[in-house]
Amino acid sequence: MFVFKRPATGLLMGVSALVLTGCAALPNTEPVSPVPSASPVPQDMLIGRWWDGYKDAQLTDLVQTALRDSPNLTAAAGRLLKARALEDTQKATLYPTATALGASLQMGGKDPAIDAVTLGGINFGWELDFWGKNRAGLKATVTAAEAARADGQQAVLVLSTSLVNAWFELGHMYKDLDVAERNLAIRTDTQSLVAQRVEGGLRPRAELEQARANVANSKGEVAALNERILIQRHLIAALAGQAPAFGEALPRPVLPDTQDFKAPTRIDLELVARRPDVAAARARAEQAVHGTERAKASFYPNVNLMAFAGKVFLNDLSGSGIDAINAGPVISLPLFEGGRLRANLRGAEADQSVALASYHQSVINAMQEVADTGASQTALSERLSLSNEALASSEEAYRMARLRYEAGLSDYASLLVIEQNLLSQRTANTALQSRALTLEVAMVKALGGSY
């Protein structure tokens, strides 16, 4: 019978020195600060600088600030680094291992000649991956890292398109504000005209009160737009990973002309495969396939090469000891696992089915998004042309109606209807102009980058 005894001091000191200076030394790491700093975004997470096509220095600086400071990108970078660490961990299973060993055992029995056995040395081990279990595990972690990288690229794409959209939306809000202020000027001018006619006894006072109400409503619209502009600035600051004051200090955007982007004429797998979310779904499907392979390999025997090299001392450490070198294979075969291995295989096959279905669905969704955005871009050109024609006609109709009212040939109600139609048409035309840039950015997002 073997029982543990207090280890010999000299042997333990030697083993401790071996452990402290051996292969398993801790990496040189920086001290942990009370507030951890953001992890830099890996370069292969970054997508093409598609926003540079607008040649807007302020916009470019905004996106670069967001890529540097956004907490969401920092989290995505951390997930990628963790996935790559797991890949390195799995890769280590393909190589031999060495472990320092020291022990002192007291021998129990009737023979007093051998009172204790003390040994020290190095254990070697190497799992021979005959059935590919560890190699399948490595492939699974490699594809998991690829999925994490694609997730990071998707986070960059979503952040950049959201920020560019927010910037353009801020510019269009200012255009809406310009329209609202022009509308206010029209209604203020109309109020003065109505006041003159009421004071001259040509029109009832009710028309003046109506004109004053319209001016008040226009002032309310201007105030509401100023509120929306301030909130939009705060949104831009949040997307860039900054405090609200950052957004409040930004200048008014100068909206670019729409790029002459052509919608894709053919929508197929090759076109949408470049999207990061599709690439991530494909990588996870491959990961699930390798997971199934690993689960199947678990049914086969494990074959390990084991070796020990060291010294064995009998009774005490006063002698020279006996050299001990042993090596040989160790084979283990699962005989009874209570159904665990079969359950693991069924689970892996279910994960594979789910991952493949998710990949197919992501492809279908991507194709629909590209087709829908392309259809909207095609229709927008005609809609904008018709809107410009309608706006020109509304401007002319208002000019003529105002002349008739000034000449006393029509009442205020007729002028008010035409004036309201003009204001509505101006707002609609500005909204269509805004949609042109919005659809450009939407197509960039739908295709996974510039095209």
Contacts in CASP RR format, 6 or more apart in sequence:
PFRMAT RR
TARGET T0000
AUTHOR 0000-0000-0000
METHOD contacts of the structure
MODEL  1
MFVFKRPATGLLMGVSALVLTGCAALPNTEPVSPVPSASPVPQDMLIGRW
WDGYKDAQLTDLVQTALRDSPNLTAAAGRLLKARALEDTQKATLYPTATA
LGASLQMGGKDPAIDAVTLGGINFGWELDFWGKNRAGLKATVTAAEAARA
DGQQAVLVLSTSLVNAWFELGHMYKDLDVAERNLAIRTDTQSLVAQRVEG
GLRPRAELEQARANVANSKGEVAALNERILIQRHLIAALAGQAPAFGEAL
PRPVLPDTQDFKAPTRIDLELVARRPDVAAARARAEQAVHGTERAKASFY
PNVNLMAFAGKVFLNDLSGSGIDAINAGPVISLPLFEGGRLRANLRGAEA
DQSVALASYHQSVINAMQEVADTGASQTALSERLSLSNEALASSEEAYRM
ARLRYEAGLSDYASLLVIEQNLLSQRTANTALQSRALTLEVAMVKALGGS
Y
1 108 0 8 1.000
1 109 0 8 1.000
2 105 0 8 1.000
2 106 0 8 1.000
2 107 0 8 1.000
2 108 0 8 1.000
3 105 0 8 1.000
3 106 0 8 1.000
3 108 0 8 1.000
4 103 0 8 1.000
4 104 0 8 1.000
4 105 0 8 1.000
4 106 0 8 1.000
5 104 0 8 1.000
5 105 0 8 1.000
5 106 0 8 1.000
5 116 0 8 1.000
6 104 0 8 1.000
7 102 0 8 1.000
7 103 0 8 1.000
7 104 0 8 1.000
7 118 0 8 1.000
8 104 0 8 1.000
8 118 0 8 1.000
8 313 0 8 1.000
8 316 0 8 1.000
8 317 0 8 1.000
10 317 0 8 1.000
11 102 0 8 1.000
11 104 0 8 1.000
11 118 0 8 1.000
11 120 0 8 1.000
11 317 0 8 1.000
12 102 0 8 1.000
15 100 0 8 1.000
15 101 0 8 1.000
15 102 0 8 1.000
15 120 0 8 1.000
15 121 0 8 1.000
18 100 0 8 1.000
18 122 0 8 1.000
19 100 0 8 1.000
22 100 0 8 1.000
23 98 0 8 1.000
38 69 0 8 1.000
38 71 0 8 1.000
38 74 0 8 1.000
39 74 0 8 1.000
39 77 0 8 1.000
39 78 0 8 1.000
39 81 0 8 1.000
40 77 0 8 1.000
41 67 0 8 1.000
41 68 0 8 1.000
41 73 0 8 1.000
41 74 0 8 1.000
41 76 0 8 1.000
41 77 0 8 1.000
41 156 0 8 1.000
42 77 0 8 1.000
42 80 0 8 1.000
42 81 0 8 1.000
42 149 0 8 1.000
44 149 0 8 1.000
45 73 0 8 1.000
45 76 0 8 1.000
45 77 0 8 1.000
45 80 0 8 1.000
45 149 0 8 1.000
45 152 0 8 1.000
45 153 0 8 1.000
45 155 0 8 1.000
45 156 0 8 1.000
46 67 0 8 1.000
46 153 0 8 1.000
46 156 0 8 1.000
47 153 0 8 1.000
47 156 0 8 1.000
47 157 0 8 1.000
47 160 0 8 1.000
47 276 0 8 1.000
47 448 0 8 1.000
47 449 0 8 1.000
48 449 0 8 1.000
48 450 0 8 1.000
49 60 0 8 1.000
49 63 0 8 1.000
50 160 0 8 1.000
50 444 0 8 1.000
50 449 0 8 1.000
50 450 0 8 1.000
51 59 0 8 1.000
51 60 0 8 1.000
51 63 0 8 1.000
51 160 0 8 1.000
51 164 0 8 1.000
52 60 0 8 1.000
53 259 0 8 1.000
53 450 0 8 1.000
54 164 0 8 1.000
54 256 0 8 1.000
54 259 0 8 1.000
55 256 0 8 1.000
56 253 0 8 1.000
56 254 0 8 1.000
56 256 0 8 1.000
58 250 0 8 1.000
58 251 0 8 1.000
58 253 0 8 1.000
59 164 0 8 1.000
59 167 0 8 1.000
59 253 0 8 1.000
62 163 0 8 1.000
62 167 0 8 1.000
62 236 0 8 1.000
62 240 0 8 1.000
62 250 0 8 1.000
63 160 0 8 1.000
63 163 0 8 1.000
63 164 0 8 1.000
65 240 0 8 1.000
65 241 0 8 1.000
65 242 0 8 1.000
66 73 0 8 1.000
66 159 0 8 1.000
66 160 0 8 1.000
66 163 0 8 1.000
66 239 0 8 1.000
66 240 0 8 1.000
66 241 0 8 1.000
67 73 0 8 1.000
67 156 0 8 1.000
67 159 0 8 1.000
67 160 0 8 1.000
69 240 0 8 1.000
69 241 0 8 1.000
69 242 0 8 1.000
70 159 0 8 1.000
70 239 0 8 1.000
70 240 0 8 1.000
70 241 0 8 1.000
71 241 0 8 1.000
72 155 0 8 1.000
72 159 0 8 1.000
73 152 0 8 1.000
73 155 0 8 1.000
73 156 0 8 1.000
73 159 0 8 1.000
76 148 0 8 1.000
76 151 0 8 1.000
76 152 0 8 1.000
76 155 0 8 1.000
76 156 0 8 1.000
77 152 0 8 1.000
79 148 0 8 1.000
79 151 0 8 1.000
79 152 0 8 1.000
80 145 0 8 1.000
80 148 0 8 1.000
80 149 0 8 1.000
80 151 0 8 1.000
80 152 0 8 1.000
82 148 0 8 1.000
83 141 0 8 1.000
83 144 0 8 1.000
83 145 0 8 1.000
83 147 0 8 1.000
83 148 0 8 1.000
83 149 0 8 1.000
84 145 0 8 1.000
84 148 0 8 1.000
86 141 0 8 1.000
86 144 0 8 1.000
86 145 0 8 1.000
87 138 0 8 1.000
87 141 0 8 1.000
87 142 0 8 1.000
87 144 0 8 1.000
87 145 0 8 1.000
89 141 0 8 1.000
90 134 0 8 1.000
90 137 0 8 1.000
90 138 0 8 1.000
90 140 0 8 1.000
90 141 0 8 1.000
91 138 0 8 1.000
91 141 0 8 1.000
93 127 0 8 1.000
93 129 0 8 1.000
93 134 0 8 1.000
93 138 0 8 1.000
94 129 0 8 1.000
94 134 0 8 1.000
94 135 0 8 1.000
94 138 0 8 1.000
95 126 0 8 1.000
96 124 0 8 1.000
96 125 0 8 1.000
96 126 0 8 1.000
96 305 0 8 1.000
97 124 0 8 1.000
97 125 0 8 1.000
97 126 0 8 1.000
98 122 0 8 1.000
98 123 0 8 1.000
98 124 0 8 1.000
98 125 0 8 1.000
99 122 0 8 1.000
99 123 0 8 1.000
100 121 0 8 1.000
100 122 0 8 1.000
100 123 0 8 1.000
101 119 0 8 1.000
101 120 0 8 1.000
101 121 0 8 1.000
101 122 0 8 1.000
101 123 0 8 1.000
101 308 0 8 1.000
102 119 0 8 1.000
102 120 0 8 1.000
102 121 0 8 1.000
103 118 0 8 1.000
103 119 0 8 1.000
103 120 0 8 1.000
104 116 0 8 1.000
104 117 0 8 1.000
104 118 0 8 1.000
104 119 0 8 1.000
105 116 0 8 1.000
105 117 0 8 1.000
105 118 0 8 1.000
105 119 0 8 1.000
106 115 0 8 1.000
106 116 0 8 1.000
107 114 0 8 1.000
107 115 0 8 1.000
107 116 0 8 1.000
107 117 0 8 1.000
114 314 0 8 1.000
114 315 0 8 1.000
115 315 0 8 1.000
116 314 0 8 1.000
116 315 0 8 1.000
116 316 0 8 1.000
117 312 0 8 1.000
117 313 0 8 1.000
117 314 0 8 1.000
118 312 0 8 1.000
118 313 0 8 1.000
118 316 0 8 1.000
118 317 0 8 1.000
119 310 0 8 1.000
119 311 0 8 1.000
119 312 0 8 1.000
119 313 0 8 1.000
119 324 0 8 1.000
120 310 0 8 1.000
120 311 0 8 1.000
120 312 0 8 1.000
121 308 0 8 1.000
121 309 0 8 1.000
121 310 0 8 1.000
121 311 0 8 1.000
122 308 0 8 1.000
122 309 0 8 1.000
122 310 0 8 1.000
123 306 0 8 1.000
123 307 0 8 1.000
123 308 0 8 1.000
124 305 0 8 1.000
124 306 0 8 1.000
124 307 0 8 1.000
124 308 0 8 1.000
124 309 0 8 1.000
124 327 0 8 1.000
125 304 0 8 1.000
125 305 0 8 1.000
125 306 0 8 1.000
125 307 0 8 1.000
126 304 0 8 1.000
126 305 0 8 1.000
127 134 0 8 1.000
127 302 0 8 1.000
127 303 0 8 1.000
127 304 0 8 1.000
128 303 0 8 1.000
128 304 0 8 1.000
128 305 0 8 1.000
129 135 0 8 1.000
130 300 0 8 1.000
130 303 0 8 1.000
131 297 0 8 1.000
131 300 0 8 1.000
132 293 0 8 1.000
132 294 0 8 1.000
132 297 0 8 1.000
133 294 0 8 1.000
133 297 0 8 1.000
133 298 0 8 1.000
133 300 0 8 1.000
136 290 0 8 1.000
136 291 0 8 1.000
136 293 0 8 1.000
136 294 0 8 1.000
136 297 0 8 1.000
137 290 0 8 1.000
137 291 0 8 1.000
137 294 0 8 1.000
139 286 0 8 1.000
139 290 0 8 1.000
139 293 0 8 1.000
140 287 0 8 1.000
140 290 0 8 1.000
140 291 0 8 1.000
140 294 0 8 1.000
143 283 0 8 1.000
143 284 0 8 1.000
143 286 0 8 1.000
143 287 0 8 1.000
143 290 0 8 1.000
144 283 0 8 1.000
144 284 0 8 1.000
144 287 0 8 1.000
146 279 0 8 1.000
146 283 0 8 1.000
146 286 0 8 1.000
147 280 0 8 1.000
147 283 0 8 1.000
147 284 0 8 1.000
147 287 0 8 1.000
150 276 0 8 1.000
150 277 0 8 1.000
150 279 0 8 1.000
150 280 0 8 1.000
150 283 0 8 1.000
151 276 0 8 1.000
151 280 0 8 1.000
152 276 0 8 1.000
153 276 0 8 1.000
153 279 0 8 1.000
154 275 0 8 1.000
154 276 0 8 1.000
154 277 0 8 1.000
154 280 0 8 1.000
157 276 0 8 1.000
157 445 0 8 1.000
157 448 0 8 1.000
157 449 0 8 1.000
158 445 0 8 1.000
159 239 0 8 1.000
161 441 0 8 1.000
161 442 0 8 1.000
161 444 0 8 1.000
161 445 0 8 1.000
162 239 0 8 1.000
163 236 0 8 1.000
163 239 0 8 1.000
163 240 0 8 1.000
164 441 0 8 1.000
165 438 0 8 1.000
165 441 0 8 1.000
166 232 0 8 1.000
166 235 0 8 1.000
166 236 0 8 1.000
166 239 0 8 1.000
167 236 0 8 1.000
167 253 0 8 1.000
168 253 0 8 1.000
168 255 0 8 1.000
168 434 0 8 1.000
168 437 0 8 1.000
168 438 0 8 1.000
168 441 0 8 1.000
169 232 0 8 1.000
169 434 0 8 1.000
169 438 0 8 1.000
170 229 0 8 1.000
170 232 0 8 1.000
170 233 0 8 1.000
170 236 0 8 1.000
170 250 0 8 1.000
170 252 0 8 1.000
170 253 0 8 1.000
171 252 0 8 1.000
171 253 0 8 1.000
171 255 0 8 1.000
172 255 0 8 1.000
172 430 0 8 1.000
172 431 0 8 1.000
172 433 0 8 1.000
172 434 0 8 1.000
172 437 0 8 1.000
173 225 0 8 1.000
173 228 0 8 1.000
173 229 0 8 1.000
173 232 0 8 1.000
174 229 0 8 1.000
174 252 0 8 1.000
174 253 0 8 1.000
175 255 0 8 1.000
175 430 0 8 1.000
175 433 0 8 1.000
175 434 0 8 1.000
176 225 0 8 1.000
176 427 0 8 1.000
176 430 0 8 1.000
177 222 0 8 1.000
177 225 0 8 1.000
177 226 0 8 1.000
177 229 0 8 1.000
179 423 0 8 1.000
179 426 0 8 1.000
179 427 0 8 1.000
179 430 0 8 1.000
180 218 0 8 1.000
180 221 0 8 1.000
180 222 0 8 1.000
180 225 0 8 1.000
181 222 0 8 1.000
182 426 0 8 1.000
183 218 0 8 1.000
183 221 0 8 1.000
183 423 0 8 1.000
183 426 0 8 1.000
184 215 0 8 1.000
184 218 0 8 1.000
184 219 0 8 1.000
184 221 0 8 1.000
184 222 0 8 1.000
186 419 0 8 1.000
186 422 0 8 1.000
186 423 0 8 1.000
187 211 0 8 1.000
187 214 0 8 1.000
187 215 0 8 1.000
187 218 0 8 1.000
187 419 0 8 1.000
188 215 0 8 1.000
188 218 0 8 1.000
190 211 0 8 1.000
190 214 0 8 1.000
190 402 0 8 1.000
190 415 0 8 1.000
190 419 0 8 1.000
191 208 0 8 1.000
191 211 0 8 1.000
191 212 0 8 1.000
191 214 0 8 1.000
191 215 0 8 1.000
193 402 0 8 1.000
193 405 0 8 1.000
193 406 0 8 1.000
194 203 0 8 1.000
194 207 0 8 1.000
194 208 0 8 1.000
194 211 0 8 1.000
194 412 0 8 1.000
195 208 0 8 1.000
195 211 0 8 1.000
197 203 0 8 1.000
197 207 0 8 1.000
197 408 0 8 1.000
198 204 0 8 1.000
198 205 0 8 1.000
198 207 0 8 1.000
198 208 0 8 1.000
202 408 0 8 1.000
203 411 0 8 1.000
203 412 0 8 1.000
207 411 0 8 1.000
207 412 0 8 1.000
210 412 0 8 1.000
210 416 0 8 1.000
211 412 0 8 1.000
214 416 0 8 1.000
230 248 0 8 1.000
233 244 0 8 1.000
233 247 0 8 1.000
233 248 0 8 1.000
233 250 0 8 1.000
234 244 0 8 1.000
234 247 0 8 1.000
234 248 0 8 1.000
236 247 0 8 1.000
236 250 0 8 1.000
237 243 0 8 1.000
237 244 0 8 1.000
237 245 0 8 1.000
237 246 0 8 1.000
237 247 0 8 1.000
237 248 0 8 1.000
238 244 0 8 1.000
240 246 0 8 1.000
240 247 0 8 1.000
255 437 0 8 1.000
256 437 0 8 1.000
258 436 0 8 1.000
258 437 0 8 1.000
258 440 0 8 1.000
259 440 0 8 1.000
261 377 0 8 1.000
261 440 0 8 1.000
261 443 0 8 1.000
261 451 0 8 1.000
263 373 0 8 1.000
263 374 0 8 1.000
263 377 0 8 1.000
263 378 0 8 1.000
263 443 0 8 1.000
264 271 0 8 1.000
264 370 0 8 1.000
264 374 0 8 1.000
264 447 0 8 1.000
264 451 0 8 1.000
267 367 0 8 1.000
267 370 0 8 1.000
267 371 0 8 1.000
268 367 0 8 1.000
269 363 0 8 1.000
271 370 0 8 1.000
271 447 0 8 1.000
272 278 0 8 1.000
272 363 0 8 1.000
272 366 0 8 1.000
272 367 0 8 1.000
272 370 0 8 1.000
272 447 0 8 1.000
273 279 0 8 1.000
273 282 0 8 1.000
274 447 0 8 1.000
274 448 0 8 1.000
274 449 0 8 1.000
275 366 0 8 1.000
275 446 0 8 1.000
275 447 0 8 1.000
275 448 0 8 1.000
276 448 0 8 1.000
277 362 0 8 1.000
277 366 0 8 1.000
278 359 0 8 1.000
278 362 0 8 1.000
278 363 0 8 1.000
278 366 0 8 1.000
281 355 0 8 1.000
281 358 0 8 1.000
281 359 0 8 1.000
281 362 0 8 1.000
281 363 0 8 1.000
282 359 0 8 1.000
284 355 0 8 1.000
284 358 0 8 1.000
284 359 0 8 1.000
285 352 0 8 1.000
285 355 0 8 1.000
285 356 0 8 1.000
285 358 0 8 1.000
285 359 0 8 1.000
287 355 0 8 1.000
288 348 0 8 1.000
288 351 0 8 1.000
288 352 0 8 1.000
288 354 0 8 1.000
288 355 0 8 1.000
288 356 0 8 1.000
289 352 0 8 1.000
291 348 0 8 1.000
291 351 0 8 1.000
291 352 0 8 1.000
292 345 0 8 1.000
292 348 0 8 1.000
292 349 0 8 1.000
292 351 0 8 1.000
292 352 0 8 1.000
294 348 0 8 1.000
295 341 0 8 1.000
295 344 0 8 1.000
295 345 0 8 1.000
295 347 0 8 1.000
295 348 0 8 1.000
295 349 0 8 1.000
296 345 0 8 1.000
298 334 0 8 1.000
298 341 0 8 1.000
298 344 0 8 1.000
298 345 0 8 1.000
299 334 0 8 1.000
299 341 0 8 1.000
299 345 0 8 1.000
300 333 0 8 1.000
301 331 0 8 1.000
301 332 0 8 1.000
301 333 0 8 1.000
302 331 0 8 1.000
302 332 0 8 1.000
302 333 0 8 1.000
303 329 0 8 1.000
303 330 0 8 1.000
303 331 0 8 1.000
304 329 0 8 1.000
304 330 0 8 1.000
304 331 0 8 1.000
304 332 0 8 1.000
305 327 0 8 1.000
305 328 0 8 1.000
305 329 0 8 1.000
305 330 0 8 1.000
306 327 0 8 1.000
306 328 0 8 1.000
306 329 0 8 1.000
306 330 0 8 1.000
307 325 0 8 1.000
307 326 0 8 1.000
307 327 0 8 1.000
307 328 0 8 1.000
308 324 0 8 1.000
308 325 0 8 1.000
308 326 0 8 1.000
308 327 0 8 1.000
309 324 0 8 1.000
309 325 0 8 1.000
310 323 0 8 1.000
310 324 0 8 1.000
310 325 0 8 1.000
311 321 0 8 1.000
311 322 0 8 1.000
311 323 0 8 1.000
311 324 0 8 1.000
312 321 0 8 1.000
312 322 0 8 1.000
312 324 0 8 1.000
313 319 0 8 1.000
313 321 0 8 1.000
313 322 0 8 1.000
314 321 0 8 1.000
314 322 0 8 1.000
334 341 0 8 1.000
366 446 0 8 1.000
369 446 0 8 1.000
370 443 0 8 1.000
370 446 0 8 1.000
370 447 0 8 1.000
373 439 0 8 1.000
373 442 0 8 1.000
373 443 0 8 1.000
373 446 0 8 1.000
374 439 0 8 1.000
374 443 0 8 1.000
376 435 0 8 1.000
376 439 0 8 1.000
376 442 0 8 1.000
377 439 0 8 1.000
377 440 0 8 1.000
377 443 0 8 1.000
380 432 0 8 1.000
380 435 0 8 1.000
380 436 0 8 1.000
380 439 0 8 1.000
383 432 0 8 1.000
384 429 0 8 1.000
384 432 0 8 1.000
384 433 0 8 1.000
384 436 0 8 1.000
387 425 0 8 1.000
387 428 0 8 1.000
387 429 0 8 1.000
387 432 0 8 1.000
388 429 0 8 1.000
390 425 0 8 1.000
390 429 0 8 1.000
391 425 0 8 1.000
391 426 0 8 1.000
391 429 0 8 1.000
394 418 0 8 1.000
394 421 0 8 1.000
394 422 0 8 1.000
394 425 0 8 1.000
394 426 0 8 1.000
395 422 0 8 1.000
397 418 0 8 1.000
397 421 0 8 1.000
397 422 0 8 1.000
398 418 0 8 1.000
398 419 0 8 1.000
398 421 0 8 1.000
398 422 0 8 1.000
401 410 0 8 1.000
401 414 0 8 1.000
401 415 0 8 1.000
401 418 0 8 1.000
401 419 0 8 1.000
402 415 0 8 1.000
404 410 0 8 1.000
404 414 0 8 1.000
404 415 0 8 1.000
405 411 0 8 1.000
405 412 0 8 1.000
405 414 0 8 1.000
405 415 0 8 1.000
443 451 0 8 1.000
444 450 0 8 1.000
444 451 0 8 1.000
END
